[in-house]
Amino acid sequence: MKDLWPAWIAAGSITAASAAMLWRRLASNRSRESSSAPSYQTELLNSLYDSSPVAFAVIDKQGKFIDINRDPTELIGYGKSEMSGLPFTKLVDEEYHDLMREAFLQTLKGHNVSQEIRVLHKLGHPLDLNISTSPLRRRGSIIGILVFFQDISDRKRSLERIRHMAYYDDMTGLPNRRFFTGRLEEKLRSSQATGAKLAVCYIDVDRFKLVNASFGRDFGDMLLLQIAERLTRCLRETGDIARMEGDEFVALLDSLADEQDVSRRLDAIMAELEEPFELKGVPVPITVSIGVAVYDDTTVDAGTLLKRADTALHRVKENGKNHYALFAPEMDPIAMQKLTIQHELRRALHNEEFRLHYQPQYDLASGQIVGLEALIRWQHPERGLVSPGEFIPAAEESGMIVPLGDWVIEEACRQNKQWQLAGLPRIPVSVNLSFRQFSHKNLKGKVAEVLAQTELEARFLELEITESMTMDVDRASLSLKELTDLGVNISIDDFGTGYSSFHYLKKLPIARLKIDRSFVRDIQQDPNDAAIVAAIIAMAHNLQLQVIAEGVETEDQVHFLRLHRCDEMQGYFGSPPLDSERAGRLLEQHLNRDALPLSAASRSMLQ
């Protein structure tokens, strides 16, 4: 359409009825005028106008409809004649007016703009559209706007259903552990900035097993529903209460004035549950035990606060139940152990006590190894091999996670380059980034320096981040773009467990998603987990992202993942994490044989 529209179109003097005819006439004239134009140009333009699978409209410089290439009645309820001369903003939900005006303004300045907006059907219900605008030019001057649009309402509803399955408890409808942990992290960041006090309460229903035994599981579930409803009344926002598992709930108390305010809020919760519940016409009195952890300057993350509340809960249950207790440092038997570990971590890094193990990642179609994930281990001089679960939390609390993470990147790159020089397969090695590393201002410089020192090509390094790191999309986008400009690939680890919007998937330079093992583990037993895994795979592929499933341990899981066209897998079904020597031998075995499908028979060969 470039250079086809005369300037008087922009003034709105063309009618919708004649726009299509003008399109064809101008296309024909353009074809005759240009000796270098293809002979089929007119037919091509006509075909695009009449048969394009993408709907588009021509808008004048005042933002009014001139023409649209298909009947819009089915989509928004208005016919072509009704839309002629209608301002585009008349269709747009008021909340999106400013975004729409800014998009048109940028387009009239010569920019292409892509934007999600909401319009209102003639009957009043909302529709979500993705629009792309391009300037319409004639002899170098912008005379209007071309708007392409696509209805994404179904896709957004599907994503919301997936989100609900991932973040909400099926039975009570309350948020689940994943949702609550993410929300708590947000509240902690806010508290750090404002100094506001908050507390986490772990709530356990006393003698709930007796209720199940007396009335049956169905009535036990009914009781939990009623308890959830009463707890919700005590809290200011619905997201402040969540069901953890079984008969355990967790609550968030924010905007606390002092310790007496904590006690008043807890007394109100206990009082709300005093009135007996009715099951089968029988009044059933219920009591709860509550463990409380108040945020202070030594609490660094949601996990720590939840653990402290759980520790306090166990103390209440040990002392007779039906009460609450605030966490105190002396309740924590491992507090001194943490201090010891933090001291030993510094010594261990200096003494080179850390090792990397590598877990192979397999292509699900061929069975070939297509990557390795580097996993840190601690070879303690007295305790032997220490798993990350024991020392990573202490490293995060102490800040040692940054130098430790830098060492992992350097060692993984060095080892990968050594394997390549030995003639082994040239495949990427992936490394997990901690939040502190990702927040470092010179992350790009550190990675570039390691790649230069080890002489490893950037495409053979993959960095894994978590969803929580992408919550600040603008900052994350800048950091990730710097890394991808180096040639490094980025993947989202533990996908589905974070608390963030799906929109970052299309805004950030991400190469693949790793489905969290908590979903994979029960895909054969839990229909919700199966639905979530299948939906994540389909959604990722629609966004041209690769998908790898973590924690794959059985042939049935492999079959499910293959059936839903998952790209890759990682887990004990293929191989456990291996030290560098055994990982090298495994790579050599794969180099010297044809690709094998993953099966029970071939698994032993892979190991």
N, C-alpha and C positions, 0 to 999 in steps of 0.2 A: 504493500500500500504506500510505500514511501514515494513522495513527490506526486501523488495522484490527486490529492484533494486541493481544489482552489481555495484562495483565502476567504472567499465569501461564505464557505461552509462554517468557518469558525464563528461567524456572526450569527449563526443559527437560522439562516434564511433558506435552508433546505428542509424539505418535509421528509418524514420517515417513509412515506409511500414511494417517493422517487429516489431514495438513497440507494437502493439496490440497483436500480436502472443506471444511476450515475456511476456507481462502482463499475459496472460492466462497460459503460461507454468510455470512461476514463482509462480503464484497463486496455480496451481496444485501441484507443488513441495512443497510449504509451507504447503499445506493442508495435504500431505502425511507425511511430516516430523514431524508435531506437533500432538502428540497423544491427546492433550487436545483441539485441534481446532474443532469447529463445523463441522459436516459432510457436511454442505451446504456452507462452506466458499468459495470454488471455484465458485459455481454458483452465490453466492452473489457478488463477485468481478466482474465476467463476466457481471452480470446484471447491476451493477453500471457503468461499462465502456460503455456498449452498450445503456442503456436506462435511464441513469440519466437525470432528468429534468434540472440539472445544468451543464453548460459547464465547462470543466476544461482541462488544458494543463499541460504537463510535460516539465519543462525547466531545461537545464543543468546548471552547476555552472558558465558557461560563459554567461548565459542569452540567450541561443539559444533554439528554439523549438525542442523538441524530438518527442513529440506526442500530439495529441489533440483528445478528445473522440467523437467529432462529426464534420461533414463537416462544416467548417467555411465560405464557399463561400457566403451563403445568408447574413451573418452578416457583414463581412468585405471585401468580394470580392475575397479573396485569397483561393485557394484550399489547401488540406492537403499537397500535394506534394510541392507546392510553399512555404509553411511555414516550411518545414523540414529544419533544420539548420539555419533558419532566426533569427537574433537577435530580441528579443522582442521589443527593443527600436526602431527598424525600423518602427514599426507600430504606435508608440506613438508620439503624437503631441510634438513638440520641447519644448513647454512651460512646459511639464510634465516630461521631461527626468530626471531631478534631483530627483523629487519625486519617479520616478520609480526605479532609481538606488538605492536610499536610502531604498526603500521597499525591494528590492532584497538583499541588504547588511544586513539589519536587519533579514531577513528570514534565510540567510546563517549563522547567529549567533544564530539561534535557536528560533527566535520569530515569532509569527503569526502576520500578518499585514493586515489591511483593508484600502483601499485607493480608492478614486474616481479619474479617469484619463480620458484623452481624446485621442482616437486613430483616425487614418485617414483611411477611406475606400480606397480600391484600386482605386476607381474613384475620390478620393480627398476630399469627404465631411467628416466632423467630426462626431464622435460617442462618447457619454459619457458612460463609463463603470464603474461599481463598481467591483473591484478585491479584492480577499482575497488570501493571499499567506501563505503556510505552508511549513516548511522544510521537505524534503524527506530523510528519514534515512535508513541506513542499518548497523546493528550491532553497533548502537550508533553513527555512523558517518553520517554527512549530505552529501548526494551525489547529491542533486538537489533540485528543487523547484516545488511544486504543486501549480498551479494558477487556482482558480475558478473565473469565470467572469460572469457578468450579464449586459445586455444592459439596461441602465436607461435613455436613451435619451428622450423617450416619457414622463417619469415621470418628468424630469427636464423641459421639455417644458410646461407640465401642470402646474407645480409650478410657472413658469414664467408668464403664462397666469393669474393665480390666483393673483400673485403679481401685475400685470399690472392693473387688475380690481380694486384691493384694493388701489392702489397708484396713479392712473392717472385718469384724467377727460375724460369721454367718448367723449365729443363733440370737445374740443380743442386739446386733446392729451397732454395737459400740466400736470405736476404733480399736485396733489390735496393737500388739507390741511394736510392730514396725512403725505404724503411724505415731504412736505415743513417743517413741524414742526420738523420732525426727522432730516432733513438736517440742519436746523437752530441750533438744539441742538449740532450737531457735530461741526458746525462752531463756536459756542459759546465756546465750550471746547478748540478748537484750538486757539481762540482769547485770552482766559484766559492764555494759555501757552506761546503764542508768543507776546502778547500785540498789535496785529493787530486790527485796528478799522473796524467796520462794522455797517450797518444800515439796518433796515427793512422798506419797503415802502408799505403802504396799498393804493391801487389804485381803485378809483370808477369812473365809466363812468357817466358823468353828463347827466341828462335828458334821460337816456336810455329807460325809460318807454314810452316816447314820440315817440321814434323810433319804438318800438314794436307796439304802437297804430297806427302809420302812415303806416308802411310797413308790419306788421304782424310778428309773432314770428319766422318764418323761416328766414326772412331777418335779424331779430335781432340776431339770432344765427350766421348767416353769418358775420355780423358785428363783433361779439365777436371773431370769428375765425381770421378775419383780424387784429383786435386789438392785439390778442395774438401773431400773426406773427410779427407785428411791435415791440412789447415789447421785444420779443426774440432777435431782432437785437441789442437792447441797452445793453444787458447783456452778461457777459463773458462766462457763462456756462448755458446750457439749464435748469439745476435744480435750477437756481436762480430766475425763474419766475414760479408762480403757479396760478391756478384759485381757488378761495375760494368758492364762490357760486354766482349765478346770474351774475351781471355785475361787480363783485369785483375780483381784482387780487392782488397778493402780490409779492413783489420783494425783492431780497437780494443784497445789495451793499457791497462788501467786499474790502479789501486792500485800505481803504480810507486814504488819507494823512492828511486831516484836514477838518474843517467845510466847507471851500470854495470848497473842492473837492466834498463834498456832494451836494452842490448847483450846481456845474457844471454837475454832473451826472443827477441830477433831471431836470435841464434845457434841457439836451439832450433828456430825455424821453419825456418831454412836446413838444419839437420841432419835434420829430419823429411822433407825433400824429397830428401835425398841418395840414398836407395835407388832404383835404377832402377824405372821403371814398365814393365809388360809389355803390349805391343800386338802382336797376332797372333803371340804366342809369342816376340816379340823384345824383349829388355830395352832400354828407352829411357831414358837418363839425362836428367834435366831440371834446369835451374838457374833461379833467379828473381832479379830485381832488385827491391830494396825501397827506397822513399823514405819517410822518417819525419819527422813533424812533432810535436814535443812541445808540449803546451798550456802557455802562459804568460799573464801578465797582459795582454799585448798582443793575444791572440787573442780576438776578440769573437764569432765565430760558427763554426758547423760548416763553412760554405763556405770561409772563410779557411783553416781548418786543413787541409781537403782540398786546397786549391790549393797550400799549402805542401808537403804530402806529395808531390803530383804534381810540383812543381818539383824536389824532391830526387830523385825517381825519374828524371827526365830527366837530372839530373847523373850518376847512377849509370850510366845507359845510355850516356852520352857517354864515360864513363871505362872502358868495357869490360865492363859487365854483371856478373852473378853476384856481387853484393855488396849492401851497404845503405849508406845515407848519411842523416845527420840534417840537416834543413833549417837553414840559417844565413842571416841577413839578406842577406849579400853575394850569395847565390844569386838573390835576387829583383831582377830588373832594373827593376822598376816601383816599387820602394819609394819612391824619391825622387819619382817622378811622382805617387804618391799624396799625399805631403806637399804637393806643389805644387798639386794639385787641391783639397785641403782648404783651402788658403789662398785659392785663387781662388774657391771657392764662397762664402766670406764676402763677398768683394768683389762677386761677381756678384749676390747677393741684395740688397746695398746699392745696386748700380747698376741694378737692374731688368733684368737680362740674361735672365731666365727667361721662357719662353713656354709657353702651353698649346696643345696640339693636341687635337682631339676626333675620336674614332672612333665612327661611328654604330652603333647596335644596331637590328637589324631584326626585326620580327615575321615569323616564318616562314610564317604563313598568308596574310597580306595583303601583305607586302613593305613596309609602312610603317615609317618610323623611329619607334621607341618610346623611345629613350634615346640618350645620348651618354656615352662614357667620356672623362674628362679625363686627358691624358697629358702629362707635363712634358717640355720640351725646353730646352736651354741654348744661347742665341745668343751664342757666345763672340766677343769683338771681334776675335780673330785667327784662331781655328780654325774659325769658322763654326758651323753647327748641330751640337751635341754630343749623342749619343744617351744615354738614361738609363743604359744598361749601363756607360758609362764613368765616370759621376760619382755614381750612387746608392750603390754600395758605399762610396765615400769619404765620402759624406754620412752614411751609417749609422755608420761607424767613428768619425767625428768628433763625432757628435751633431747635426750640421747638419740632419739629416733632420727634426727636429721643427719648427724655424721654416720650413723649406722646405715641409713638408707643410701647415703652417698657411696658408702663402701659397697653395698649390694650392686648398685648400678655399675660401678667400676669393675668389680670382680666378674659380674655376668658378661659384660662386654669383652673383658680380657679372655675369659674362658671360651666364649663363642668364637672369637677371632682365632684362638689356638686350635679349636676343632676344625675351622675352615682351612687353616694352613696345613692341617693333617689330611686334608682331602675329604673330610666328612661333609654331609649335606649342609648347604648354605641356607639355614632357616633362622627365623627370628627367635630371640629369647625375650620373654616378657618379665617385667619387674613392677612390683606394686609401689606406688607412690603414697607416702603418708600425707595427711592433711598439712602438716607443718612443712614438708618438702614442697608441696604444691603451692603453698603460700609464700615461699621464698621468692624474693624479688629477682634474683639472678639464676633461676632454675635453668633457663635456656643456656646461659653461659656455662653453668656447671656441666650440663649434658654435652654441649659442644666440646668442652675441654676433654671430657672422658672419651668421646668418640675420636678426637684427634690423637690422644695419647695411645689408645688401644688400636687405632687404625681400622676400626670396625665401621663398615658402611651403615649409615643411619637407618636404612630400611630393615636392618637386621636387629633393631632394638624396638621393642614395644613397651610403652608405659601404661600401666593400668591405674585408673582413678576410680573413685566411688561416686555414686550419685550425689551424695551430700556436698562434694567439692564443686558441683556445678550449680548450686543454688544461686550464687551471684553470677548470672549468665554472662554479663558484660566482662567481668574480670576473668572468668574462666575462659571465655572465648579468646581474649587477648593472649593469655598464657598458652593455651593449646595451639593457637595459630603460630606462635613463635616456635613451638616444638615441631609442629608439622612442616613448617617452613624449612626446618633442618632436615626433614625427611623421615622423622620418627613417627611411628604409628601410635594411635591412641585407642584404648578400649575401655569400656565401662565394666568394672568388676562388680560382682554380687548384684547384678541388675535385678530390680524388683523389690529390693529391701530398703531402699532409701526413701526419703520424703522430699520429692521434688516433682516439678511439672514435666510432662512428656515433651513439651515443646523444645527443650534443649537438644533433643535428638536430632532435630533438623537444623538447629542454629549453630551447633558446635562441630568441629572437624573430627568426628569420631569414626573409626574404621569398623569396630565390631562391639557386640554386647556379649557379656558372659553371664549366662543365666545362673542365679545363685543355687547352690546345692540344696538349700532347704526346699525349693520347688521340685527339683529333680528327684529327690529322695522318695517322694510319695506319689509320683505321677501314676503308678499302677494302682494305688489304693485310694487316693483322694481326687475326686473329679474336679474340684476347684483348682488344685495344683496342675492337673493335666490341662485344664482349660487355659490357665495362665501361661503355661509353657508354650502351648500351641499358638496362643495369641501373640506372645512376645516374638516367636519365630516369624509369624506371618507379618507382623508390624515391621520388624527389622528388615525383612526382605523387601517390603514395599518402600522402605527408605534406603534401599541399596546398602544395607549393613550386613556384615557377616555375623553369624551367631555361633557361640561355643557354649556347650553345657558343661558345668562343673559337677564334680562329685558323682560321676557315672560309675556304678558298681555292678550292675546286672545286665544280662543279655536282653531282658525285657525292656529295660530302660533304653538300651541301644536301639532296639526295634522301634520303640515309640518315637525316638528322636529321628531315626531315619524316615519313618512314615511321614513325619511332619517336616521333612527336608531341612533339619538342622545341619549346619555345615560341618561342625567339628565337635569333639568331645574331649574331656579330660577327667581322669579319675582312676580308681584302683582297678576297674575293669581292663583298662589298657596297661597301666603300670603305676606302681606307687612312686613317690619321689625317690630319686636315685642320687647317690653322690656322683661327683664329676667323672670318676673313673668308670663306674657302671653305666652312666648315661652315655659316655663316649662309646662303650662297647655296643650299647643298644643302637646308637646311630650307625655304627659300622655294620651291624647286622642288616639294618634296613637298606643301607647303601648297596649291599651285596645280594639282594634278592628282589624279586618282583613284588609289586604291591599286593597286599593281602587284605581281604575283607575282615572286619572285626567280628569275631565269633568266639564262642567258647573254645573251639579247637585251636584257633590261632592265638588266643590270649596268652597261653603258656609260652608260645614262641616269642611273643613280643616282650615277655619278661625274661 
